[in-house]
Amino acid sequence: IYLVITIIMYFTGNKISVYEVREGSIVNDHSYTGLILRQETAVNAEADGYISYYQNENSKVKRGTYIYALSPEKLDTDKNMSGQSAENAGSLNPEIQAGLIYQMQGFNENYASNSFSAVYTLKNEINTSLQDAFSSTRTEHLSTVIAESGLEVASYPSAQDGIVAFTVDGYESLTKDTFTAENFDKTKYESAELADQMRISAGSPVYRLITSEDWSVIVQLDRETAEQLRSDEVSSIKVRIDKDSETLWADFSIITRNGNYYGCLDFDNSMIRYAEERYLNI
């Protein structure tokens, strides 16, 4: 009798409807694949040879800092002067280890689950510390290898301050005035990764130098969205990067070209997080 009554009440009673409510003001979310534009240059080799890099990926360098060396034969960079492995040669000294531990302890004590993106900030801070530590070791190690090789090795410095990257894609010269709709076609996109001991020909790219923290992301807009944003006089937009869930504010403007509409998002920080990316899902 109880089961029968319960079933009758279920089918005849009022149903509870469940709704998901977003906290905060009313917002409109749109997902786009954006094209990244930076102030960057592909630096070409001045001669033929096997390349060896003094710097690590995404290292910050000043003008005159050695970036790479060219040798007529491959250099044995796997071992250092005392016969240790390169991995052991790059071990952290106690002072740097203590600094990283202190940094992580501070993060752990102040962590809040509602600001999970702080994890990625910590990650990038630690990566920067490690890069600074290993860049010095890498430069000293390569200098020792060159001295012991007995080969005629030419070293080449950076012509200006910047951040060194070891991928090139031919889009380094793109600007807000020169990009086209075809640049958004990822099926035609190709990127070359440069590595130690590659055979390099004179005139071919050896590294990419990024010279400004300012960068832009261009997204394709339909006409309706572009006109709506223009009529609302939107000058800044909150953006979430899918890659690491980082949230950034961008200055916003609309570019009209050949009947197409584009949104231009301008940033003045966090560029190094995405230095290896040409496209971002935002």
C-alpha positions in Angstrom: 0.0 0.0 0.0 2.9 2.4 0.9 4.7 1.8 -2.4 1.5 2.3 -4.4 0.7 5.6 -2.6 4.3 6.7 -3.1 4.2 6.0 -6.9 0.8 7.8 -7.2 2.2 10.8 -5.3 5.3 10.9 -7.5 3.3 11.0 -10.8 0.6 13.4 -9.5 2.6 15.8 -7.4 4.5 18.9 -8.5 7.9 18.2 -10.0 11.0 20.0 -8.7 12.8 21.8 -11.5 16.6 22.2 -11.3 18.3 25.3 -12.8 21.9 26.2 -12.9 22.4 29.8 -11.9 25.7 31.6 -12.6 26.8 33.8 -9.8 27.4 37.5 -10.6 26.2 39.8 -13.3 24.7 38.6 -16.6 27.5 37.7 -19.0 27.9 36.4 -22.5 30.6 33.8 -23.1 32.0 33.1 -26.5 34.8 30.7 -27.5 37.3 31.6 -30.2 40.6 30.4 -31.6 42.9 33.4 -31.6 46.0 34.2 -33.7 48.8 35.6 -31.6 50.9 38.5 -32.8 54.1 39.6 -31.0 57.1 41.9 -31.6 59.4 39.1 -32.6 62.1 38.3 -35.2 63.4 35.0 -36.6 67.2 35.3 -36.4 69.1 33.6 -39.2 72.5 31.7 -39.1 75.5 33.6 -40.3 77.3 30.5 -41.4 77.0 26.7 -41.9 77.6 24.3 -39.1 76.3 22.2 -36.2 74.4 24.4 -33.7 74.8 24.4 -29.9 72.7 26.7 -27.7 74.1 28.6 -24.8 70.6 29.4 -23.5 67.5 27.5 -22.4 64.0 27.8 -23.9 62.3 31.1 -23.1 65.4 32.6 -21.5 65.5 36.3 -21.0 68.7 37.7 -22.5 70.3 41.1 -22.8 72.1 42.5 -25.8 75.5 40.9 -26.3 74.6 37.6 -24.6 75.8 34.6 -26.5 72.8 32.6 -27.9 74.4 29.9 -30.0 77.6 28.5 -31.4 78.4 26.9 -34.8 81.0 24.1 -35.1 82.2 22.1 -38.2 81.4 18.9 -36.3 79.0 17.9 -33.6 80.1 18.7 -30.1 79.9 16.1 -27.3 77.7 18.1 -24.9 76.4 15.0 -23.0 79.3 15.1 -20.6 81.1 17.9 -18.8 84.7 18.4 -18.0 84.7 16.0 -15.0 82.9 13.2 -16.8 79.6 13.7 -15.0 76.4 13.5 -16.9 74.9 16.8 -18.1 71.9 16.1 -15.9 74.0 15.9 -12.8 76.0 18.9 -13.8 72.8 20.9 -13.8 71.8 20.0 -10.2 70.5 22.9 -8.1 72.7 24.3 -5.4 71.3 24.3 -1.8 70.6 28.1 -1.9 68.3 27.8 -4.9 66.6 24.7 -3.5 65.9 26.5 -0.2 64.4 29.4 -2.2 62.1 27.1 -4.1 61.0 25.3 -1.0 60.2 28.6 0.8 58.3 29.7 -2.3 56.1 26.5 -2.3 55.6 26.6 1.5 54.3 30.2 1.2 51.9 29.1 -1.6 50.7 26.1 0.4 49.9 28.3 3.5 48.0 30.9 1.5 46.2 28.5 -1.0 42.5 29.0 -1.6 40.4 26.6 -3.7 38.5 29.5 -5.2 41.6 30.9 -6.8 43.0 27.7 -8.4 44.7 29.7 -11.2 47.3 30.7 -8.6 48.8 27.1 -9.2 49.8 28.1 -12.7 51.3 31.4 -11.4 53.4 29.3 -9.0 54.4 26.9 -11.9 55.6 29.8 -14.0 57.5 31.4 -11.2 59.3 28.1 -10.5 60.0 27.6 -14.2 61.6 31.1 -14.3 63.8 30.4 -11.3 64.9 27.1 -12.8 65.7 28.6 -16.1 67.8 31.3 -14.5 69.7 28.7 -12.5 70.3 26.3 -15.4 71.1 29.1 -18.0 74.3 30.0 -16.1 75.2 26.3 -15.8 74.5 25.6 -19.5 76.6 28.5 -20.7 79.6 27.5 -18.5 79.2 23.9 -19.6 79.1 24.7 -23.4 82.1 27.0 -23.0 84.1 24.1 -21.4 83.0 21.7 -24.2 84.1 24.1 -26.9 87.5 24.7 -25.2 88.1 21.0 -25.0 86.9 20.1 -28.5 89.9 21.7 -30.3 87.5 22.8 -33.1 87.1 26.2 -34.6 83.8 27.2 -33.1 82.1 30.6 -33.7 79.8 32.0 -31.0 77.1 34.5 -31.9 75.5 37.1 -29.5 72.0 38.6 -29.4 71.7 41.9 -31.1 69.2 43.2 -28.5 67.4 42.4 -25.3 64.6 39.9 -25.5 63.3 36.4 -24.9 64.8 33.5 -26.8 62.5 30.8 -28.3 63.5 27.8 -30.4 60.5 27.4 -32.7 59.9 29.3 -35.9 56.8 29.2 -38.2 57.2 32.0 -40.7 54.6 34.2 -39.0 57.1 36.2 -37.1 56.6 39.3 -39.3 52.8 39.3 -39.0 51.3 42.5 -37.7 47.8 43.9 -37.2 48.1 45.5 -40.6 49.3 42.4 -42.5 47.5 39.4 -41.2 44.8 37.8 -43.5 42.0 35.3 -43.1 44.2 32.6 -44.4 46.4 32.9 -41.3 43.6 31.4 -39.2 43.6 28.1 -41.2 45.4 25.8 -38.8 45.4 22.9 -41.4 48.1 24.8 -43.3 50.1 25.8 -40.3 53.7 24.4 -39.9 56.1 25.1 -37.1 59.8 24.0 -37.0 61.5 23.2 -33.7 65.2 23.9 -33.4 67.5 21.7 -31.2 71.1 21.2 -30.3 73.4 19.6 -32.8 71.2 20.2 -35.8 72.9 20.9 -39.1 72.2 24.5 -39.9 72.8 26.3 -43.3 73.7 29.9 -43.5 70.6 32.1 -43.8 68.2 29.6 -42.2 66.5 30.4 -38.8 68.4 29.5 -35.6 66.1 31.1 -33.0 63.3 33.5 -32.5 63.8 36.7 -30.4 60.7 38.3 -28.7 61.5 41.9 -27.9 58.4 43.2 -26.1 56.0 42.1 -23.3 53.1 43.6 -25.4 51.2 41.1 -27.5 47.9 40.7 -29.2 45.4 38.0 -30.0 43.2 38.4 -33.1 39.9 36.5 -33.3 37.4 36.2 -36.1 34.0 37.7 -35.4 30.7 37.5 -37.3 29.1 40.7 -38.3 26.3 40.6 -35.7 28.7 40.2 -32.8 31.1 42.8 -34.1 28.3 45.4 -34.6 27.0 44.6 -31.1 30.4 45.1 -29.5 30.9 48.3 -31.4 27.5 49.7 -30.5 28.1 48.9 -26.8 31.4 50.7 -27.1 33.3 47.8 -25.5 36.9 48.9 -24.8 38.0 46.0 -22.5 37.1 42.4 -22.2 37.8 39.7 -19.7 39.4 36.7 -21.3 40.0 33.1 -20.0 42.8 31.1 -21.7 41.9 27.5 -22.1 45.5 26.3 -22.0 46.0 27.1 -18.3 42.6 28.6 -17.2 44.4 31.9 -16.6 42.1 35.0 -16.7 43.3 38.2 -18.2 41.9 41.6 -19.0 42.5 42.9 -22.6 42.1 46.2 -24.3 39.6 45.6 -27.1 39.1 47.0 -30.6 37.5 45.9 -33.8 39.4 45.6 -37.1 37.4 45.5 -40.4 39.3 44.1 -43.5 38.1 42.8 -46.8 34.5 42.5 -45.5 35.6 40.4 -42.5 35.4 41.4 -38.9 38.1 40.7 -36.3 38.4 41.4 -32.6 41.8 42.6 -31.4 42.7 41.8 -27.8 45.8 43.7 -26.6 47.7 42.5 -23.5 50.7 44.0 -21.7 51.7 41.1 -19.5 52.0 37.2 -19.3 53.4 37.0 -22.8 56.1 34.5 -21.8 53.4 32.0 -20.7 52.4 31.6 -24.4 55.7 32.4 -26.1 55.6 29.0 -27.9 52.0 29.3 -29.1 50.7 30.8 -32.3 47.1 29.9 -31.7 45.1 30.1 -28.4 41.7 28.9 -27.5 40.1 31.7 -25.5 
